[in-house]
Each structure stands twice: as structure tokens, then as C-alpha cells.
Amino acid sequence: MKIPEERIGLFFQMEERYRARDAEFFKTLLKHEDFTVRARATCILAELGGRGFIEELADVLLHDENPIVRHEAAYSLGQLGFREAIPYLVESMKHDPHPIVRHESAIALGVIGRADCWDDLIKALEDHCPEVVDSAVIALSNIEFCRRLFSKPVEAEAAEFARKPGG
């Protein structure tokens, strides 16, 4: 396979803008024609922009044409860990046509670790795709673990452990 030179050139430009912490640049790439650029931009924007770009990442999750890019958006929203992402992840888990996206949305809900989505994850146990069902089990298990863990003050390492449910 021949990798397009334009893609590699843009990756070098992205690397420069990453070092400059230019979140706005990566926001513009979310609509790029090349899905590899969109996937990378999604992950980087989450890292650089954080909570301020949840809406943009949610738009990618719910509307990008490529399931791998949508998967990366679900992953990134989960890693951010903000409650504001839950409605978008639930919507994706329930309605995305591709199981890889539903799977990652369920896992991301588990990473966030909030019980707000418990009933939706219970419904995901009925998904026709076994990987989505398994992901819902992982998510529900981590949410229950977080409920018990955070019922009292915890050390930072315990909180970090709670964000690594697997999947």
C-alpha cells in the first residue's frame, strides 16, 4: 500500500501544531476528507482541548461517516471522563449502526464511572452483538466498583485505577 504523501505531510504539520498546543487547528481537522487525519485529530483534540471540546467530539461520535473515527471519538470522550459526555455516549451505544462504536461507547461510559447511564447499559445487555454485551458488562462492573470506591475519600492511585476497566 502506498501511503499518500499529502497525508504524511499533514501529519508533520499536525506534529508541529501539537507541540504548539493548538487545539483550534485540530478542531478544523475534524471535517478533513481523510479519515486517518480525522481519527488522529479527534484524539489529539481531546487531549489538548479537554472539556471545552466535548460538543465537537460528540459531533464526531454521532455524525462522522467512518466507524473507526466514531470509535476514536467514543474512546476520547471516555478518557476525558466528564459527565457531560454521557448523553452522547448513550445515544451512540444505543443507535450507532456499527458494533465497534457501540462497544467503545459502552466502555467509555464505564470509564467515566457514573451511575447516570446504568439503565441504558442494562438495556445494552440485549444488544445482538456479543462484544457490545461484554462491553456493557465491563462498564457496569466498573460503575459498581466506582460507586463503592468513591463512597469514601480515596488516594489518587485508586482513582486512576478506576479509570482502567479494560475493553
N, C-alpha and C positions, 0 to 999 in steps of 0.2 A: 504494500500500500504506500502510495506517495502522499506524504503529508503536505498540504498546501503551504507554500512559502508565506502567503499573506497571513495565515493563522500563526505561524511561528513568529513572524514579525510583530504581530499584535500581542502575542504572549510576552515578548521582550518589552513592549511598551507597557503592558499591564504590570510587569515586574517593577518597572521604574515608578509607576503610579502607586503601586502597593507600598514601596519604600517611602513614598511621599505621603502615605496615609490618605489618599484622595478618594474618599468614599463616593463623591459625586460622579467621578469618572466611571466607577464600576456600576453605578446606578444606570448610566447611559448604555452600558453594555448588556443590560438585561433584555433588551429588544434586538440584539445583534442577530443577523441572519444565521450565524454559525452556532450550532447547539453546543459545541465544545467551549466556545467563548462564554455563552450564557451560563453554562454549568459552573465554570470557574468563577465568573463574575458573581454568581449567586453566593457561593461560599465565602468569597473574599468580602463582599458587601456585608454579609452577616458579621464577619469578624471586625471589620473597620467601623461599620455604622451602628451595629448593635440595635438597641431598642428603637432608635429613630428611624429604622428602615423596615420595621415589621410589615407595614402595609405593602411596600414594594415587593418584599419577599413572598408575602401572601398572594399577591397578584401573579407572581411566577408560579407558585404552587397550584393555583386554581385555573390558570389560563395558558401556560406555556404549552406549545404543541408537542413537545418531546417529553416522554415519561421519565427519562433519566434526569432531565433538568428539573422536572417537578419533584422527583425523588430527592435531589440535592437541596431543593428549597425546603422540603419537609425536614430533612436532616438538619439543615441550618437553623430552622425555627426551633427545633428541639434543643439544639446545642445552646441557643440563646437563653432558653429556659424561662421566658416571660409568659405570664398568664394571658396576656393579650393575644398570643398566637393560638390559643386553644380553639376558638371557634373556627378558624381557618383549617386547622389540622383535623378537626372533627368533620368538617364539610368534605375535605379531601378523602379521609378514611371511609366515609360513607358513600361517596359518589364518584370517585375517580374511576375511570374505566380500566385502568391498569393496576394489576395486583402489586407491582413493586412500589407504586406510590401509596397505595392503601397500607401496605406493610410498613413503610417508613413513617407514614403519618401516625400509625398506632404506636410505633416505637418512640417517636418524638413526644407523643403525649405521655408516655411512661417516663421519659427523661425529665420532662417538666415536673412530673410527680404530684400533680394536683388532682384532687378527687372530683373536680368540676365535670370531668368527662367520663366518670365511672360508668354511668348508664349507657353511654354511647359505645364504650369498649365492651360492655357486656353484650350489646347487640352485634358487635363485630365478631363475637364468637360464633355467629351463624353465617359468616362470610363463606362463599363457595370455595375460596382459595385457602388451602391448609396453612400456607405461610402467613396469611393475614390473621387467621385464627391463632396461630402460635405467637405472633407478634402482640396480639391483644392479651394473651395470657402473660407474656413477659411484662407488658405495660401495667396490667392490673396488679401483678405481683410487686412491681416496683412502687406503684402508688400506695399499696398497703404497707410496704416497708417504710416508705417516706412518712406515712401517717403516724406510724409507731415511732420512728426515729425522731421526728421533729416535734413530738409531744413534750419534749424537754429540750433544754439547751444542748447543743452538740458542738463538737470541735469541727474545724474547717475540713479536716481529712474525712470525717464521716459524711459530711455534706457532699464532698466531692465524690465519694464512693457511691452515694445515692444517685448521682447523675450518670452512672455507667451500668445500665441494666443489661446491656448486650442486645444483639439483634441487628 
